Amino acid sequence: MSIALAAMVIGVMVAAGCAPTAPQPGASCSANPVLEPGAQLQYCDLSGRNLVGVDLHRANLAGANLSFAQLDGANLSEANLTLAVLQGADLTDANLYATQSGGANFSSANLTRTNLSASIVSLAVFLYANLTDTNLTGDDLRYADLTNLDLSLPIMVGVNLEGKDLRSNDLSGARLTGAFLGAVNLTGVNASGADLSGTQIFATAPGANLTGANLQAALIVDSDFTNGSFANANLTNATIDNLVAGGANFTGSTRTGLSWVGTHFLTGAICGSGSTYPGTGVGGEPIPCLGV
């Protein structure tokens, strides 16, 4: 809709007595808001307030302004934080378990040891947030803004990262047990030492560094790890299906029970002995030290 047309529509609405109105604060919102479990605080301005340890379990904070609020140790479990603004807020040790946080703005917030597990975070923004030991277990992060975040810090067990471009993220030492990494872009990403056990990986990942990563029982399907590194990685009981990994380094990796399925391109791969072997290519040449 053009600006001119939008203005015309608004003009017609005003003339008809149905002009759009600003959202109204909830019943618990006032100069001295009622801060209790289940409080109706939607669209309330609580910015900069000292709310340390407050119990707002199941409160309605949709659209509320909590920017720069002190929420250390607060209980916001099962609260509605849809479109809430928590920019710069301190949520250290806060409980945000099972919150509705779709579209919430956590930019520059301190989420150290915050429990955000089992929460709805679609379209949430975490730009420059501190995610040290933040618990994101089970969260669907497909549509959350994770740009430039250090993902080596939070707990991301069982998260859904399908379709994410993670090239700007540090995944070294990341805790991603059982995560779903479908159609992710890991080009050049440092995931050394990451716990990727039980993960499902469908990745574009040339040059990715998985040195020392735990890939036990992982499923790697239709992925490109050309010139990547699996050196000293744990591939015990992993399944690799249709892998492109020409020039990749598998030196020192543990491959007990590793299953190779489908067709693989491994020309120039370096294996356990440090020797380079021909790839499987058109001729299907074997890779002895990889067990292909």
Backbone as CSV, one residue per row, in Angstrom:
resi,resn,N_x,N_y,N_z,CA_x,CA_y,CA_z,C_x,C_y,C_z
1,MET,0.849,-1.193,0.000,0.000,0.000,0.000,0.886,1.245,0.000
2,SER,0.592,2.193,-0.902,1.385,3.416,-0.964,1.055,4.317,0.208
3,ILE,1.969,5.272,0.482,1.748,6.213,1.582,0.484,7.036,1.341
4,ALA,0.301,7.449,0.077,-0.877,8.256,-0.260,-2.162,7.477,-0.021
5,LEU,-2.164,6.204,-0.423,-3.347,5.384,-0.244,-3.607,5.120,1.228
6,ALA,-2.514,4.876,1.991,-2.664,4.647,3.425,-3.265,5.865,4.107
7,ALA,-2.792,7.054,3.715,-3.322,8.289,4.283,-4.804,8.448,3.953
8,MET,-5.174,8.070,2.730,-6.568,8.161,2.317,-7.448,7.230,3.146
9,VAL,-6.956,6.000,3.368,-7.713,5.027,4.149,-7.921,5.527,5.574
10,ILE,-6.829,6.058,6.184,-6.932,6.583,7.550,-7.913,7.745,7.607
11,GLY,-7.872,8.605,6.570,-8.790,9.729,6.519,-10.237,9.280,6.483
12,VAL,-10.502,8.252,5.698,-11.862,7.712,5.619,-12.279,7.130,6.965
13,MET,-11.331,6.441,7.637,-11.645,5.853,8.941,-11.968,6.930,9.966
14,VAL,-11.202,8.014,9.956,-11.445,9.123,10.882,-12.795,9.744,10.619
15,ALA,-13.099,9.969,9.334,-14.380,10.572,8.972,-15.543,9.687,9.404
16,ALA,-15.324,8.389,9.391,-16.390,7.451,9.759,-16.429,7.200,11.259
17,GLY,-15.539,7.865,11.991,-15.522,7.706,13.441,-14.889,6.419,13.911
18,CYS,-14.046,5.830,13.081,-13.409,4.565,13.478,-11.895,4.671,13.305
19,ALA,-11.337,5.776,13.754,-9.900,5.960,13.655,-9.178,4.947,14.523
20,PRO,-8.003,4.475,14.065,-7.254,3.501,14.866,-6.827,4.108,16.188
21,THR,-6.898,3.319,17.235,-6.518,3.799,18.558,-5.280,3.067,19.040
22,ALA,-4.524,3.712,19.923,-3.331,3.081,20.481,-3.749,1.972,21.429
23,PRO,-2.940,0.914,21.506,-3.266,-0.175,22.440,-3.373,0.360,23.860
24,GLN,-4.331,-0.148,24.597,-4.558,0.328,25.956,-3.821,-0.549,26.978
25,PRO,-3.179,0.087,27.966,-2.493,-0.683,29.003,-3.465,-1.592,29.750
26,GLY,-2.916,-2.710,30.280,-3.744,-3.663,31.004,-4.247,-3.118,32.328
27,ALA,-5.199,-3.840,32.908,-5.868,-3.383,34.129,-4.923,-3.226,35.313
28,SER,-3.805,-3.970,35.300,-2.875,-3.889,36.435,-1.862,-2.770,36.279
29,CYS,-1.927,-2.059,35.165,-0.934,-1.023,34.877,-1.419,0.334,35.375
30,SER,-0.592,0.974,36.177,-0.903,2.303,36.707,0.405,2.937,37.143
31,ALA,0.310,4.090,37.822,1.527,4.719,38.328,2.232,3.795,39.318
32,ASN,1.424,3.004,40.030,1.947,1.976,40.925,1.371,0.634,40.494
33,PRO,1.956,0.062,39.452,1.377,-1.148,38.860,1.331,-2.320,39.832
34,VAL,0.323,-3.145,39.653,0.185,-4.352,40.457,1.111,-5.410,39.884
35,LEU,2.118,-5.777,40.669,3.126,-6.726,40.220,2.926,-8.038,40.945
36,GLU,2.166,-8.923,40.325,1.828,-10.192,40.946,1.590,-11.230,39.858
37,PRO,1.599,-12.505,40.210,1.333,-13.538,39.213,0.008,-13.281,38.494
38,GLY,0.026,-13.433,37.169,-1.190,-13.247,36.383,-1.577,-11.805,36.144
39,ALA,-0.734,-10.852,36.523,-1.065,-9.431,36.359,-1.287,-9.081,34.889
40,GLN,-2.214,-8.157,34.655,-2.518,-7.688,33.305,-1.716,-6.411,33.042
41,LEU,-0.529,-6.595,32.483,0.409,-5.489,32.311,0.736,-5.243,30.842
42,GLN,-0.145,-5.656,29.968,0.123,-5.463,28.550,0.249,-3.971,28.217
43,TYR,1.247,-3.673,27.387,1.553,-2.306,26.923,1.886,-1.348,28.070
44,CYS,2.269,-1.886,29.220,2.626,-1.055,30.367,4.079,-0.604,30.257
45,ASP,4.356,0.624,30.655,5.728,1.141,30.637,6.385,0.856,31.977
46,LEU,7.254,-0.171,31.960,7.994,-0.550,33.159,9.490,-0.352,32.936
47,SER,9.815,0.480,32.003,11.218,0.673,31.637,12.027,1.228,32.802
48,GLY,13.221,0.681,32.987,14.146,1.177,33.991,13.778,0.852,35.427
49,ARG,12.711,0.123,35.654,12.271,-0.151,37.024,13.127,-1.234,37.690
50,ASN,13.173,-1.182,38.998,13.835,-2.218,39.779,12.802,-3.308,40.063
51,LEU,12.921,-4.406,39.324,11.976,-5.517,39.452,12.716,-6.791,39.864
52,VAL,13.785,-6.618,40.609,14.602,-7.755,41.035,13.758,-8.739,41.829
53,GLY,13.750,-10.002,41.409,13.052,-11.057,42.129,11.547,-11.015,42.044
54,VAL,10.977,-10.156,41.215,9.529,-10.025,41.128,8.914,-11.319,40.595
55,ASP,7.709,-11.651,41.067,6.987,-12.835,40.603,5.867,-12.410,39.670
56,LEU,6.116,-12.574,38.369,5.117,-12.240,37.344,4.758,-13.493,36.548
57,HIS,4.733,-14.605,37.245,4.350,-15.876,36.645,2.988,-15.745,35.964
58,ARG,2.933,-16.123,34.684,1.716,-16.090,33.875,1.137,-14.686,33.700
59,ALA,1.935,-13.668,33.891,1.462,-12.299,33.667,1.348,-12.014,32.176
60,ASN,0.474,-11.080,31.838,0.346,-10.636,30.456,1.170,-9.365,30.277
61,LEU,2.314,-9.513,29.619,3.233,-8.390,29.389,3.379,-8.123,27.900
62,ALA,2.396,-8.519,27.137,2.461,-8.317,25.692,2.623,-6.836,25.377
63,GLY,3.621,-6.520,24.570,3.851,-5.139,24.173,4.369,-4.239,25.266
64,ALA,4.656,-4.787,26.434,5.138,-3.964,27.554,6.558,-3.467,27.292
65,ASN,6.876,-2.308,27.867,8.217,-1.737,27.745,8.989,-2.040,29.025
66,LEU,9.902,-3.001,28.916,10.737,-3.403,30.041,12.202,-3.074,29.771
67,SER,12.428,-2.141,28.879,13.800,-1.814,28.521,14.561,-1.290,29.735
68,PHE,15.777,-1.826,29.907,16.696,-1.439,30.984,16.132,-1.711,32.384
69,ALA,15.118,-2.553,32.471,14.588,-2.928,33.782,15.538,-3.911,34.467
70,GLN,15.555,-3.867,35.800,16.343,-4.806,36.592,15.439,-5.979,36.950
71,LEU,15.663,-7.110,36.266,14.811,-8.280,36.436,15.616,-9.480,36.922
72,ASP,16.698,-9.224,37.619,17.535,-10.302,38.135,16.690,-11.257,38.991
73,GLY,16.754,-12.551,38.691,16.062,-13.539,39.496,14.550,-13.478,39.426
74,ALA,14.009,-12.707,38.486,12.556,-12.578,38.375,11.930,-13.862,37.842
75,ASN,10.672,-14.091,38.209,9.924,-15.239,37.708,8.892,-14.759,36.694
76,LEU,9.215,-14.967,35.414,8.283,-14.625,34.347,7.832,-15.882,33.609
77,SER,7.933,-17.025,34.270,7.582,-18.272,33.611,6.131,-18.246,33.125
78,GLU,5.927,-18.758,31.910,4.618,-18.840,31.264,3.960,-17.479,31.044
79,ALA,4.752,-16.408,31.125,4.213,-15.077,30.870,4.072,-14.834,29.375
80,ASN,3.215,-13.891,29.025,3.053,-13.471,27.632,3.934,-12.246,27.401
81,LEU,5.040,-12.458,26.658,5.975,-11.368,26.352,5.950,-11.034,24.864
82,THR,4.880,-11.377,24.197,4.776,-11.113,22.768,4.988,-9.627,22.484
83,LEU,5.951,-9.329,21.624,6.281,-7.959,21.208,6.751,-7.071,22.361
84,ALA,7.087,-7.666,23.486,7.611,-6.867,24.603,9.007,-6.345,24.266
85,VAL,9.353,-5.199,24.847,10.664,-4.603,24.631,11.490,-4.793,25.902
86,LEU,12.541,-5.624,25.780,13.427,-5.886,26.912,14.848,-5.460,26.580
87,GLN,14.971,-4.475,25.733,16.285,-4.000,25.312,17.083,-3.494,26.510
88,GLY,18.286,-4.035,26.682,19.155,-3.588,27.765,18.731,-4.046,29.147
89,ALA,17.701,-4.873,29.243,17.240,-5.343,30.545,18.230,-6.340,31.141
90,ASP,18.284,-6.396,32.460,19.131,-7.371,33.146,18.246,-8.515,33.625
91,LEU,18.379,-9.675,32.956,17.569,-10.838,33.268,18.427,-11.965,33.842
92,THR,19.512,-11.607,34.487,20.404,-12.603,35.081,19.627,-13.526,36.019
93,ASP,19.740,-14.839,35.795,19.092,-15.858,36.636,17.572,-15.770,36.633
94,ALA,17.008,-15.056,35.665,15.546,-14.961,35.591,14.950,-16.242,35.015
95,ASN,13.691,-16.513,35.376,12.982,-17.682,34.880,11.957,-17.247,33.841
96,LEU,12.262,-17.540,32.568,11.349,-17.235,31.473,10.883,-18.527,30.802
97,TYR,10.778,-19.581,31.593,10.384,-20.881,31.062,8.986,-20.813,30.434
98,ALA,8.882,-21.388,29.226,7.592,-21.524,28.526,6.888,-20.189,28.312
99,THR,7.644,-19.134,28.083,7.020,-17.845,27.781,6.622,-17.764,26.314
100,GLN,5.675,-16.895,26.047,5.333,-16.527,24.673,6.114,-15.252,24.372
101,SER,7.245,-15.425,23.681,8.146,-14.294,23.455,8.284,-13.969,21.967
102,GLY,7.291,-14.310,21.202,7.346,-14.015,19.773,7.476,-12.525,19.514
103,GLY,8.462,-12.143,18.716,8.654,-10.742,18.373,9.231,-9.891,19.484
104,ALA,9.588,-10.503,20.604,10.169,-9.729,21.715,11.561,-9.223,21.347
105,ASN,11.923,-8.069,21.893,13.222,-7.462,21.605,14.134,-7.596,22.819
106,PHE,15.112,-8.533,22.696,16.083,-8.765,23.766,17.436,-8.127,23.423
107,SER,17.467,-7.173,22.523,18.725,-6.566,22.099,19.497,-6.012,23.301
108,SER,20.777,-6.366,23.367,21.677,-5.893,24.425,21.238,-6.291,25.830
109,ALA,20.299,-7.212,25.943,19.871,-7.666,27.263,20.908,-8.618,27.857
110,ASN,20.966,-8.653,29.176,21.833,-9.596,29.872,20.998,-10.825,30.228
111,LEU,21.223,-11.912,29.494,20.455,-13.141,29.690,21.317,-14.232,30.329
112,THR,22.291,-13.825,31.116,23.171,-14.780,31.776,22.374,-15.720,32.675
113,ARG,22.460,-17.000,32.411,21.781,-18.068,33.164,20.261,-17.918,33.148
114,THR,19.728,-17.160,32.214,18.278,-17.044,32.077,17.707,-18.340,31.520
115,ASN,16.594,-18.785,32.072,15.927,-19.975,31.560,14.848,-19.562,30.564
116,LEU,15.150,-19.742,29.273,14.196,-19.429,28.201,13.752,-20.709,27.505
117,SER,13.928,-21.833,28.178,13.611,-23.105,27.545,12.110,-23.251,27.309
118,ALA,11.772,-24.064,26.287,10.373,-24.373,25.947,9.556,-23.121,25.649
119,SER,10.209,-22.073,25.158,9.532,-20.805,24.883,9.303,-20.593,23.393
120,ILE,8.331,-19.763,23.081,8.079,-19.354,21.702,8.891,-18.087,21.453
121,VAL,9.863,-18.175,20.550,10.751,-17.030,20.303,10.784,-16.649,18.819
122,SER,9.737,-17.009,18.081,9.680,-16.649,16.671,9.773,-15.137,16.508
123,LEU,10.662,-14.700,15.630,10.883,-13.283,15.303,11.453,-12.480,16.479
124,ALA,11.852,-13.155,17.544,12.515,-12.441,18.645,13.887,-11.960,18.190
125,VAL,14.316,-10.834,18.751,15.594,-10.227,18.369,16.553,-10.313,19.550
126,PHE,17.759,-10.873,19.292,18.760,-11.040,20.351,20.048,-10.278,20.020
127,LEU,19.961,-9.255,19.232,21.143,-8.525,18.779,21.974,-8.026,19.959
128,TYR,23.247,-8.434,19.996,24.204,-8.025,21.034,23.804,-8.472,22.444
129,ALA,22.892,-9.411,22.557,22.510,-9.910,23.882,23.618,-10.788,24.456
130,ASN,23.709,-10.822,25.782,24.653,-11.696,26.475,23.940,-13.008,26.770
131,LEU,24.366,-14.078,26.087,23.705,-15.375,26.217,24.539,-16.373,27.023
132,THR,25.339,-15.897,27.929,26.176,-16.785,28.724,25.312,-17.741,29.546
133,ASP,25.395,-19.036,29.226,24.634,-20.086,29.922,23.130,-19.875,29.876
134,THR,22.657,-19.121,28.899,21.212,-18.998,28.687,20.663,-20.353,28.264
135,ASN,19.560,-20.780,28.866,18.978,-22.071,28.555,17.902,-21.906,27.485
136,LEU,18.231,-22.355,26.265,17.300,-22.273,25.144,16.791,-23.663,24.750
137,THR,16.903,-24.613,25.655,16.558,-26.005,25.362,15.160,-26.135,24.762
138,GLY,15.120,-26.820,23.608,13.851,-27.117,22.969,13.219,-25.974,22.204
139,ASP,13.890,-24.839,22.111,13.286,-23.677,21.435,13.379,-23.776,19.916
140,ASP,12.372,-23.251,19.243,12.366,-23.156,17.789,12.973,-21.802,17.420
141,LEU,14.224,-21.845,16.947,14.961,-20.608,16.663,14.991,-20.272,15.175
142,ARG,14.147,-20.935,14.392,14.203,-20.737,12.936,14.016,-19.286,12.535
143,TYR,13.150,-18.570,13.207,12.836,-17.202,12.792,13.328,-16.154,13.784
144,ALA,14.153,-16.570,14.733,14.751,-15.604,15.665,15.979,-14.966,15.025
145,ASP,16.256,-13.732,15.386,17.424,-13.024,14.851,18.627,-13.328,15.732
146,LEU,19.550,-14.145,15.197,20.738,-14.560,15.940,22.011,-13.943,15.357
147,THR,21.877,-12.905,14.576,23.000,-12.306,13.864,24.145,-11.939,14.804
148,ASN,25.347,-12.408,14.454,26.595,-12.073,15.147,26.658,-12.541,16.603
149,LEU,25.759,-13.415,17.011,25.783,-13.871,18.401,26.841,-14.944,18.615
150,ASP,27.390,-14.959,19.812,28.338,-16.003,20.201,27.513,-17.190,20.700
151,LEU,27.306,-18.172,19.825,26.471,-19.317,20.167,27.264,-20.417,20.866
152,SER,28.492,-20.089,21.247,29.246,-21.027,22.076,28.804,-20.910,23.530
153,LEU,28.030,-19.880,23.843,27.691,-19.584,25.232,26.398,-20.220,25.733
154,PRO,25.286,-20.180,24.968,24.033,-20.696,25.514,23.927,-22.215,25.467
155,ILE,22.931,-22.739,26.177,22.597,-24.162,26.141,21.495,-24.325,25.103
156,MET,21.777,-25.074,24.030,20.830,-25.167,22.924,20.471,-26.619,22.616
157,VAL,20.234,-27.380,23.647,19.876,-28.787,23.487,18.521,-28.894,22.788
158,GLY,18.489,-29.651,21.700,17.230,-29.916,21.020,16.605,-28.735,20.309
159,VAL,17.364,-27.675,20.045,16.791,-26.516,19.351,16.621,-26.788,17.858
160,ASN,15.764,-26.020,17.241,15.546,-26.105,15.797,16.184,-24.882,15.138
161,LEU,17.234,-25.130,14.341,17.944,-24.049,13.649,17.771,-24.171,12.137
162,GLU,16.714,-24.818,11.716,16.511,-25.067,10.287,16.564,-23.773,9.470
163,GLY,17.356,-23.814,8.401,17.425,-22.697,7.469,18.254,-21.516,7.923
164,LYS,18.906,-21.607,9.089,19.649,-20.458,9.605,20.987,-20.296,8.888
165,ASP,21.361,-19.058,8.642,22.693,-18.712,8.152,23.534,-18.392,9.377
166,LEU,24.435,-19.311,9.719,25.209,-19.182,10.956,26.648,-18.754,10.690
167,ARG,26.912,-18.199,9.511,28.286,-17.830,9.159,28.851,-16.754,10.076
168,SER,27.997,-15.951,10.698,28.496,-14.877,11.569,28.599,-15.324,13.023
169,ASN,28.302,-16.593,13.285,28.240,-17.063,14.671,29.440,-17.931,15.054
170,ASP,29.832,-17.830,16.310,30.869,-18.692,16.864,30.172,-19.873,17.515
171,LEU,30.496,-21.092,17.047,29.893,-22.298,17.592,30.923,-23.159,18.319
172,SER,32.093,-22.617,18.577,33.120,-23.406,19.258,32.636,-23.779,20.657
173,GLY,32.667,-25.074,20.953,32.220,-25.534,22.264,30.719,-25.455,22.467
174,ALA,29.957,-25.204,21.404,28.504,-25.053,21.532,27.853,-26.323,22.056
175,ARG,26.757,-26.149,22.806,26.010,-27.273,23.368,24.734,-27.464,22.558
176,LEU,24.822,-28.323,21.543,23.739,-28.496,20.574,23.257,-29.941,20.508
177,THR,23.340,-30.662,21.598,22.917,-32.058,21.627,21.484,-32.201,21.115
178,GLY,21.302,-33.096,20.133,19.960,-33.381,19.633,19.318,-32.265,18.834
179,ALA,20.092,-31.280,18.415,19.541,-30.154,17.658,19.247,-30.546,16.210
180,PHE,18.398,-29.762,15.557,18.092,-29.967,14.142,18.716,-28.826,13.345
181,LEU,19.692,-29.166,12.493,20.398,-28.177,11.681,20.115,-28.461,10.209
182,GLY,18.873,-28.383,9.826,18.483,-28.642,8.449,18.682,-27.420,7.575
183,ALA,19.312,-27.622,6.412,19.519,-26.539,5.438,20.223,-25.333,6.049
184,VAL,21.166,-25.571,6.958,21.903,-24.463,7.575,23.152,-24.132,6.764
185,ASN,23.601,-22.899,6.884,24.839,-22.468,6.240,25.905,-22.334,7.306
186,LEU,26.877,-23.258,7.257,27.968,-23.271,8.229,29.307,-22.970,7.562
187,THR,29.266,-22.310,6.425,30.488,-22.041,5.677,31.523,-21.325,6.541
188,GLY,32.681,-21.981,6.720,33.777,-21.367,7.467,33.545,-21.217,8.953
189,VAL,32.471,-21.790,9.471,32.135,-21.620,10.892,33.085,-22.419,11.784
190,ASN,33.429,-21.848,12.922,34.247,-22.539,13.913,33.320,-23.246,14.898
191,ALA,33.229,-24.578,14.766,32.434,-25.388,15.675,33.341,-26.382,16.397
192,SER,34.598,-26.019,16.556,35.548,-26.917,17.209,35.108,-27.186,18.644
193,GLY,35.188,-28.448,19.037,34.837,-28.812,20.401,33.360,-28.765,20.713
194,ALA,32.523,-28.521,19.706,31.083,-28.432,19.948,30.500,-29.804,20.265
195,ASP,29.451,-29.838,21.080,28.733,-31.077,21.349,27.549,-31.142,20.389
196,LEU,27.730,-31.938,19.336,26.710,-32.109,18.309,26.182,-33.540,18.322
197,SER,26.294,-34.200,19.461,25.849,-35.582,19.542,24.344,-35.674,19.307
198,GLY,23.961,-36.639,18.468,22.549,-36.847,18.193,21.913,-35.787,17.323
199,THR,22.697,-34.887,16.757,22.133,-33.838,15.903,21.804,-34.383,14.521
200,GLN,20.915,-33.692,13.818,20.637,-33.953,12.412,21.163,-32.763,11.626
201,ILE,22.098,-33.040,10.717,22.786,-31.961,10.004,22.608,-32.118,8.501
202,PHE,22.037,-31.094,7.873,21.932,-30.992,6.424,22.545,-29.630,6.098
203,ALA,23.825,-29.589,5.797,24.521,-28.303,5.821,25.339,-27.996,4.575
204,THR,25.402,-26.707,4.270,26.400,-26.175,3.349,27.509,-25.644,4.232
205,ALA,28.657,-26.358,4.229,29.670,-26.035,5.235,31.104,-26.141,4.746
206,PRO,31.414,-25.636,3.539,32.818,-25.672,3.111,33.711,-24.941,4.110
207,GLY,34.823,-25.571,4.459,35.772,-24.921,5.355,35.361,-24.888,6.804
208,ALA,34.255,-25.544,7.167,33.826,-25.548,8.566,34.827,-26.313,9.420
209,ASN,35.025,-25.839,10.632,35.998,-26.455,11.550,35.266,-27.186,12.665
210,LEU,35.250,-28.527,12.587,34.640,-29.359,13.616,35.706,-30.155,14.368
211,THR,36.886,-29.604,14.437,37.977,-30.272,15.143,37.580,-30.567,16.585
212,GLY,37.698,-31.832,16.966,37.398,-32.210,18.341,35.929,-32.191,18.704
213,ALA,35.055,-32.010,17.716,33.620,-31.960,18.006,33.084,-33.347,18.359
214,ASN,32.039,-33.388,19.167,31.376,-34.640,19.509,30.190,-34.824,18.578
215,LEU,30.328,-35.762,17.628,29.281,-36.053,16.657,28.741,-37.471,16.854
216,GLN,28.844,-37.952,18.062,28.394,-39.299,18.353,26.903,-39.448,18.046
217,ALA,26.586,-40.490,17.245,25.204,-40.794,16.859,24.545,-39.670,16.051
218,ALA,25.341,-38.761,15.495,24.791,-37.701,14.648,24.406,-38.256,13.284
219,LEU,23.494,-37.566,12.605,23.098,-37.910,11.239,23.487,-36.751,10.339
220,ILE,24.425,-37.015,9.414,24.888,-35.969,8.485,24.445,-36.367,7.086
221,VAL,23.541,-35.600,6.497,22.910,-35.971,5.232,23.060,-34.856,4.197
222,ASP,23.402,-35.251,2.966,23.433,-34.308,1.830,24.174,-33.021,2.193
223,SER,25.329,-33.164,2.788,26.074,-31.998,3.265,27.387,-31.817,2.522
224,ASP,27.852,-30.566,2.489,29.107,-30.215,1.831,30.072,-29.660,2.867
225,PHE,31.106,-30.470,3.174,32.150,-30.053,4.120,33.504,-30.008,3.408
226,THR,33.496,-29.571,2.153,34.731,-29.472,1.390,35.788,-28.677,2.155
227,ASN,36.971,-29.268,2.270,38.102,-28.634,2.971,37.804,-28.323,4.431
228,GLY,36.828,-29.005,4.983,36.525,-28.832,6.397,37.412,-29.705,7.253
229,SER,37.221,-29.625,8.558,38.036,-30.426,9.467,37.172,-31.207,10.450
230,PHE,37.386,-32.536,10.458,36.803,-33.427,11.456,37.929,-34.027,12.297
231,ALA,39.075,-33.383,12.312,40.229,-33.903,13.034,39.883,-34.104,14.511
232,ASN,40.201,-35.293,15.019,39.960,-35.634,16.423,38.487,-35.561,16.821
233,ALA,37.600,-35.550,15.846,36.166,-35.539,16.147,35.705,-36.943,16.540
234,ASN,34.647,-36.999,17.335,34.062,-38.273,17.732,32.881,-38.581,16.818
235,LEU,33.078,-39.527,15.894,32.034,-39.915,14.952,31.468,-41.297,15.297
236,THR,31.607,-41.713,16.537,31.130,-43.027,16.972,29.628,-43.179,16.718
237,ASN,29.272,-44.234,15.988,27.865,-44.559,15.695,27.130,-43.471,14.914
238,ALA,27.878,-42.576,14.293,27.252,-41.571,13.430,26.866,-42.197,12.094
239,THR,25.956,-41.561,11.375,25.567,-41.991,10.031,25.825,-40.839,9.076
240,ILE,26.586,-41.128,8.014,26.894,-40.105,7.016,26.305,-40.546,5.679
241,ASP,25.427,-39.731,5.128,24.694,-40.072,3.914,24.936,-38.988,2.864
242,ASN,25.602,-39.381,1.760,25.865,-38.451,0.649,26.663,-37.219,1.099
243,LEU,27.917,-37.462,1.420,28.788,-36.391,1.902,29.760,-35.930,0.826
244,VAL,29.870,-34.619,0.664,30.913,-34.016,-0.164,31.932,-33.435,0.797
245,ALA,33.140,-34.014,0.786,34.155,-33.570,1.739,35.544,-33.687,1.137
246,GLY,35.671,-33.266,-0.118,36.977,-33.280,-0.751,37.965,-32.426,0.018
247,GLY,39.152,-32.986,0.294,40.177,-32.225,1.004,39.938,-32.077,2.485
248,ALA,38.892,-32.734,3.017,38.606,-32.612,4.442,39.610,-33.409,5.274
249,ASN,39.779,-32.995,6.513,40.755,-33.625,7.400,40.031,-34.459,8.458
250,PHE,40.227,-35.784,8.400,39.626,-36.705,9.370,40.689,-37.286,10.315
251,THR,41.876,-36.730,10.297,42.973,-37.272,11.090,42.624,-37.329,12.577
252,GLY,42.825,-38.497,13.177,42.602,-38.652,14.603,41.159,-38.800,15.012
253,SER,40.224,-38.820,14.050,38.814,-38.945,14.402,38.495,-40.369,14.848
254,THR,37.530,-40.494,15.747,37.068,-41.789,16.226,35.871,-42.201,15.391
255,ARG,35.957,-43.384,14.737,34.928,-43.758,13.775,34.323,-45.134,14.071
256,THR,34.364,-45.556,15.309,33.782,-46.839,15.688,32.279,-46.838,15.432
257,GLY,31.815,-47.784,14.626,30.380,-47.869,14.344,29.879,-46.835,13.359
258,LEU,30.779,-46.068,12.741,30.374,-45.061,11.756,29.801,-45.746,10.520
259,SER,28.620,-45.304,10.076,27.969,-45.884,8.904,28.005,-44.901,7.739
260,TRP,28.474,-45.388,6.595,28.493,-44.594,5.376,27.346,-45.073,4.485
261,VAL,26.466,-44.160,4.106,25.315,-44.500,3.276,25.328,-43.618,2.042
262,GLY,24.918,-44.172,0.907,24.831,-43.369,-0.310,26.172,-43.193,-0.992
263,THR,26.322,-42.080,-1.705,27.519,-41.786,-2.489,28.256,-40.605,-1.870
264,HIS,29.594,-40.709,-1.876,30.390,-39.664,-1.237,31.509,-39.196,-2.164
265,PHE,31.861,-37.925,-2.032,33.007,-37.379,-2.763,34.029,-36.946,-1.732
266,LEU,35.155,-37.690,-1.690,36.155,-37.452,-0.659,37.556,-37.292,-1.237
267,THR,37.636,-36.891,-2.487,38.939,-36.751,-3.122,39.855,-35.823,-2.315
268,GLY,41.041,-36.337,-2.004,42.013,-35.531,-1.276,41.784,-35.477,0.215
269,ALA,40.790,-36.257,0.715,40.555,-36.264,2.166,41.748,-36.870,2.889
270,ILE,42.043,-36.324,4.063,43.136,-36.840,4.886,42.516,-37.640,6.013
271,CYS,43.009,-38.888,6.167,42.374,-39.787,7.121,43.256,-40.032,8.343
272,GLY,42.925,-41.088,9.071,43.594,-41.349,10.342,45.095,-41.458,10.268
273,SER,45.600,-41.994,9.166,47.044,-42.165,9.065,47.743,-40.879,8.648
274,GLY,46.949,-39.875,8.272,47.526,-38.639,7.770,47.780,-38.701,6.281
275,SER,47.506,-39.861,5.685,47.721,-40.012,4.243,46.492,-39.539,3.478
276,THR,46.727,-39.062,2.257,45.636,-38.630,1.407,45.233,-39.773,0.484
277,TYR,43.944,-40.020,0.394,43.429,-41.097,-0.435,42.564,-40.523,-1.556
278,PRO,42.439,-41.281,-2.672,41.541,-40.814,-3.741,40.101,-40.855,-3.259
279,GLY,39.290,-40.033,-3.838,37.884,-39.995,-3.452,37.089,-41.093,-4.111
280,THR,35.803,-41.150,-3.768,34.978,-42.213,-4.322,34.579,-41.920,-5.756
281,GLY,34.442,-40.664,-6.120,34.247,-40.257,-7.516,33.452,-41.211,-8.382
282,VAL,33.669,-41.123,-9.685,32.954,-41.960,-10.643,33.364,-43.409,-10.500
283,GLY,34.645,-43.634,-10.216,35.148,-44.999,-10.131,34.853,-45.683,-8.808
284,GLY,34.330,-44.934,-7.831,34.013,-45.539,-6.548,35.227,-46.009,-5.789
285,GLU,36.357,-45.289,-5.914,37.578,-45.732,-5.221,37.353,-45.733,-3.716
286,PRO,37.886,-46.730,-3.012,37.662,-46.802,-1.570,38.528,-45.806,-0.801
287,ILE,38.098,-45.508,0.392,38.866,-44.664,1.313,39.185,-45.563,2.506
288,PRO,40.250,-46.331,2.453,40.488,-47.372,3.464,40.418,-46.889,4.908
289,CYS,41.049,-45.768,5.215,41.112,-45.387,6.619,39.807,-44.794,7.112
290,LEU,38.876,-44.469,6.217,37.577,-43.971,6.643,36.544,-45.089,6.693
291,GLY,36.880,-46.232,6.171,35.956,-47.354,6.185,34.852,-47.248,5.160
292,VAL,35.043,-46.412,4.154,34.024,-46.275,3.099,34.133,-47.435,2.124
